[in-house]
Amino acid sequence: FTDEELMQILALYCDNDNYCLSQCVAEQLHDFFSNARANLGSNFSNGRFVRNLYEGMITNQARRVCSIENPTVDDLQQIDLADIPLEVCSPISPIPHTTKKC
């Protein structure tokens, strides 16, 4: 898969579950996919990796949102840089949310 196709897969998961990525998060993840594919080459698991990343983001987003006293619909749907799971990203590439602030 290309970086754009990986982003399309991630966007499909998000759309199906009513989550949204900010433009900043989308840019960071696109760069991350590019770095991951370059670093791992043929060992990169592509779609499976995107699914694991998505599931980790949703878990982290839920943990973050549960600490908000009265979350809005936007709070419940927004995926932030802080939601990107470190355990998925760090072995492959620089962690996206340490390189730039949204």
C-alpha positions as CSV (number, residue, x, y, z in Angstrom):
1,F,0.0,0.0,0.0
2,T,1.1,3.6,-0.6
3,D,1.1,6.2,2.2
4,E,-2.1,7.6,0.7
5,E,-3.8,4.2,0.7
6,L,-2.8,3.7,4.3
7,M,-4.4,7.0,5.2
8,Q,-7.5,6.0,3.3
9,I,-7.8,2.8,5.3
10,L,-7.4,4.7,8.5
11,A,-10.0,7.3,7.4
12,L,-12.4,4.5,6.5
13,Y,-12.1,3.1,10.0
14,C,-12.6,6.5,11.6
15,D,-15.6,7.3,9.3
16,N,-17.3,4.0,10.1
17,D,-17.1,4.7,13.8
18,N,-17.8,8.5,13.7
19,Y,-14.3,9.6,14.7
20,C,-12.4,12.4,13.0
21,L,-8.7,13.1,12.6
22,S,-7.6,16.7,12.7
23,Q,-5.6,17.9,9.7
24,C,-2.5,18.0,12.0
25,V,-3.0,14.4,13.1
26,A,-3.5,13.3,9.5
27,E,-0.3,15.0,8.4
28,Q,1.7,13.5,11.2
29,L,0.3,10.0,10.5
30,H,1.0,10.4,6.8
31,D,4.6,11.2,7.6
32,F,4.7,8.4,10.1
33,F,3.5,5.9,7.5
34,S,6.1,7.0,5.1
35,N,8.9,6.6,7.7
36,A,7.6,3.2,8.8
37,R,7.5,1.9,5.3
38,A,11.0,3.2,4.7
39,N,12.4,1.7,7.9
40,L,10.7,-1.7,7.7
41,G,10.5,-2.2,4.0
42,S,8.9,-5.5,3.1
43,N,8.5,-6.4,6.8
44,F,5.9,-3.6,7.2
45,S,2.5,-5.2,7.8
46,N,0.5,-2.4,6.1
47,G,-3.3,-2.9,6.7
48,R,-2.8,-4.9,9.8
49,F,-0.6,-2.2,11.2
50,V,-3.2,0.5,10.4
51,R,-5.8,-1.6,12.2
52,N,-3.6,-2.0,15.3
53,L,-2.8,1.8,15.2
54,Y,-6.5,2.6,14.9
55,E,-7.5,0.3,17.8
56,G,-4.8,1.8,20.0
57,M,-5.9,5.4,19.1
58,I,-9.5,4.6,20.0
59,T,-8.5,3.1,23.4
60,N,-6.3,6.1,24.2
61,Q,-9.0,8.5,23.1
62,A,-11.5,6.8,25.4
63,R,-9.1,7.1,28.3
64,R,-8.5,10.7,27.6
65,V,-12.2,11.6,27.1
66,C,-13.3,9.8,30.3
67,S,-11.4,12.4,32.3
68,I,-13.4,15.3,30.8
69,E,-16.3,16.2,33.1
70,N,-18.9,17.1,30.4
71,P,-17.5,16.0,27.1
72,T,-19.0,17.5,23.9
73,V,-19.7,15.6,20.8
74,D,-16.5,17.0,19.3
75,D,-14.6,15.7,22.4
76,L,-16.1,12.3,21.8
77,Q,-15.3,12.2,18.1
78,Q,-11.9,13.9,17.9
79,I,-8.7,12.0,17.7
80,D,-5.7,14.0,19.0
81,L,-2.0,13.5,18.7
82,A,-2.0,12.4,22.3
83,D,-4.2,9.4,21.3
84,I,-1.5,7.9,19.0
85,P,-0.3,4.8,20.8
86,L,3.4,5.0,21.7
87,E,3.7,1.2,21.9
88,V,2.7,0.9,18.3
89,C,4.8,3.8,16.9
90,S,8.0,4.0,18.8
91,P,9.7,0.8,17.6
92,I,9.2,1.9,14.0
93,S,9.6,5.6,13.6
94,P,9.8,8.8,15.6
95,I,6.7,9.2,17.6
96,P,4.4,11.5,15.7
97,H,3.1,13.6,18.6
98,T,6.6,14.5,19.8
99,T,7.6,16.1,16.5
100,K,4.9,18.8,16.2
101,K,2.1,20.4,18.1
102,C,-1.4,20.9,16.6
